[in-house]
Amino acid sequence: MSTIFYCKLGLLVFWGSWFLIAFCTNLCECFERLRIVPRVWPFASGNFRGVAQALKTYSSSRWLPWLVFCGVLCSQLLVVCLYWWAVISSGSAGSLNWTAINAACISGLGLWAAFMLADEILKQYDVEHSHVLFFIAQLVTFVSFYVLPS
């Protein structure tokens, strides 16, 4: 197995780990809101407050932030599972599982694209910048899988 294989596998591990941590901090945010953990839980993301505040722009009902945040959590969990499927299946086969890589990368890019659209709709220009940067970083990673030699 070549060094470039391990580099690509490392990129998959990085993104799988990043999305897992983001999912866990958002899940802790839900637990904090539901009072399952203390109100000042240090691992909670604080993202629920941002979602709820952004949705106030349109005078939304109280359940809408929960629905949106649960949608984000489910989407993040899907991306986590797809990245780790790509890592495990590629690592165990000793070669890249292109189906799994494509599914993981495209789902991650789709999540960032959805965040960017929501940022525009909700006029959240401060956070949109970071979503754009993550989208670009993930797109560069995806393209590098195809551009770098196998």
Order of alpha helices (4+ residues) and beta strands (2+ residues): alpha-alpha-alpha-alpha-alpha
